[in-house]
Amino acid sequence: MENLMITIGIIGGLASIISYLMQVAGVKSKLIHVSYALILVLITSFFIYDSASVEAKNKLLESQVAELKNIEYQAAKILNNSSRGNGGERRGFMLASIAMLEKFKEEQPDTYSMAKEFAITSGVLINEQEDGVKRLHQGWALTDGANAMEALLKGLAGGAENEK
């Protein structure tokens, strides 16, 4: 916006000088001054358009950076506030991670779909408590799944989990 105001001020100043010169000059000189004025207006218009275009791109990039920071913050929040000591806590951690990834699936569609598929194959939705061997295998699968999900969230957090 500042560039626009400066540019308008420069155009106004040049237009004033050119109009003063046009009063003093002859017909041929007036045509030359009008040509200069048109060239200046075209160049200035280009710079105004370019400045507005750069400003729009900057706003888009700023919003993308803010969205990435939000993803980092959410991942760090889950990492810092979820315990993973037993099977139920690991299951909850994985479900919370999937819920967070689902929230950002527009920005990270592949990450969300892979994490969801992995969580399901890890048995996060299955509860095998009747048979001791099945329960043991499910515990290992949940531990493996929670460890993988933790590594994924650490990657998304980008070190933000260490900031307090």
C-alpha positions in Angstrom: 0.0 0.0 0.0 2.9 2.4 0.7 4.3 1.7 -2.7 1.0 2.7 -4.2 1.0 6.0 -2.4 4.5 6.8 -3.3 3.9 5.9 -7.0 0.8 8.1 -7.1 2.8 10.9 -5.6 5.5 10.5 -8.2 3.0 10.4 -11.0 1.3 13.5 -9.7 4.6 15.4 -9.5 5.6 14.4 -13.0 2.2 15.3 -14.4 2.5 18.7 -12.8 6.0 19.3 -14.3 4.8 18.0 -17.8 1.7 20.2 -17.8 3.8 23.2 -16.9 6.3 22.4 -19.8 3.4 21.9 -22.2 2.1 25.4 -21.6 5.5 26.9 -22.7 6.2 24.6 -25.6 5.1 24.4 -29.2 3.0 21.7 -30.9 5.8 19.3 -31.7 7.2 19.7 -28.2 3.7 19.1 -26.8 3.5 15.8 -28.6 6.9 14.7 -27.3 5.8 15.6 -23.7 2.5 13.8 -24.1 4.5 10.7 -25.3 6.8 11.0 -22.3 3.7 11.2 -20.0 2.1 8.2 -21.6 5.3 6.2 -21.3 5.6 7.2 -17.6 2.0 6.2 -17.0 2.5 2.8 -18.6 5.7 2.1 -16.7 4.1 3.3 -13.4 1.0 1.2 -14.1 3.2 -1.9 -14.6 5.0 -1.3 -11.3 1.7 -0.8 -9.5 0.4 -4.0 -10.9 3.6 -5.8 -10.1 3.6 -4.5 -6.6 0.0 -5.6 -6.0 0.8 -9.0 -7.5 3.8 -9.4 -5.1 1.7 -8.3 -2.2 -1.0 -10.9 -3.0 1.6 -13.6 -3.3 3.2 -12.6 0.0 -0.2 -12.8 1.7 -0.8 -16.3 0.3 2.7 -17.4 1.5 2.0 -15.9 4.9 -1.2 -17.9 5.2 0.5 -21.1 4.2 3.3 -20.5 6.7 0.7 -19.8 9.4 -1.1 -23.1 8.5 2.1 -25.0 8.7 2.9 -23.5 12.1 -0.6 -24.5 13.2 0.1 -28.1 12.1 3.5 -28.0 14.0 1.8 -26.6 17.1 -1.0 -29.2 17.1 1.5 -32.1 16.6 3.7 -30.8 19.4 0.7 -30.4 21.6 -0.3 -34.1 21.1 3.3 -35.2 21.7 3.7 -33.2 24.9 0.3 -34.0 26.4 -0.3 -37.7 25.6 1.2 -40.5 27.6 1.8 -43.8 25.9 2.5 -46.1 28.8 -0.1 -48.9 28.3 -2.2 -50.3 25.5 -5.1 -48.0 26.1 -3.0 -44.9 26.2 -1.2 -45.9 23.0 -4.5 -46.5 21.3 -5.7 -43.1 22.5 -2.5 -41.5 21.3 -2.9 -43.0 17.8 -6.6 -41.9 17.6 -5.7 -38.4 18.7 -3.0 -38.3 16.1 -5.4 -39.5 13.4 -7.9 -36.9 14.5 -5.3 -34.1 14.3 -4.2 -35.3 10.8 -7.8 -35.5 9.7 -8.2 -31.9 10.6 -5.4 -31.0 8.2 -6.0 -33.6 5.5 -6.5 -30.8 2.9 -2.9 -29.7 3.5 -1.5 -33.2 4.1 -3.7 -35.7 2.2 -1.1 -38.4 1.7 0.2 -38.2 5.3 -3.4 -38.5 6.6 -4.3 -41.4 4.4 -1.1 -43.4 5.1 -1.3 -42.7 8.9 -5.0 -43.8 9.0 -4.3 -47.0 7.1 -1.3 -47.8 9.3 -3.3 -47.2 12.5 -6.1 -49.5 11.3 -3.6 -52.2 10.3 -1.9 -51.8 13.7 -5.2 -52.8 15.3 -6.2 -49.5 16.9 -9.9 -50.3 16.3 -9.7 -54.0 17.5 -9.8 -55.1 21.1 -8.3 -58.6 21.5 -8.6 -59.2 25.3 -10.0 -62.8 25.4 -7.0 -64.8 24.3 -3.6 -64.1 26.0 -1.6 -64.7 22.9 -3.8 -62.4 20.8 -3.7 -59.8 23.5 0.1 -60.0 23.5 0.4 -59.6 19.7 -2.1 -56.7 19.8 0.0 -55.0 22.5 3.1 -55.3 20.3 1.2 -54.0 17.3 -0.1 -51.0 19.3 3.4 -50.3 20.6 4.8 -50.4 17.1 1.9 -48.2 15.8 2.3 -45.7 18.6 6.0 -45.5 18.0 5.5 -44.9 14.3 2.8 -42.3 14.9 5.1 -40.5 17.4 7.9 -40.4 14.8 5.4 -39.0 12.3 4.2 -36.3 14.7 7.8 -35.4 15.5 8.5 -34.9 11.8 5.4 -32.7 11.5 6.2 -30.8 14.6 9.6 -30.0 13.3 11.2 -29.5 16.7 8.2 -27.5 18.1 7.7 -30.2 20.7 10.8 -29.1 22.4 9.6 -25.5 22.8 7.6 -24.7 25.8 
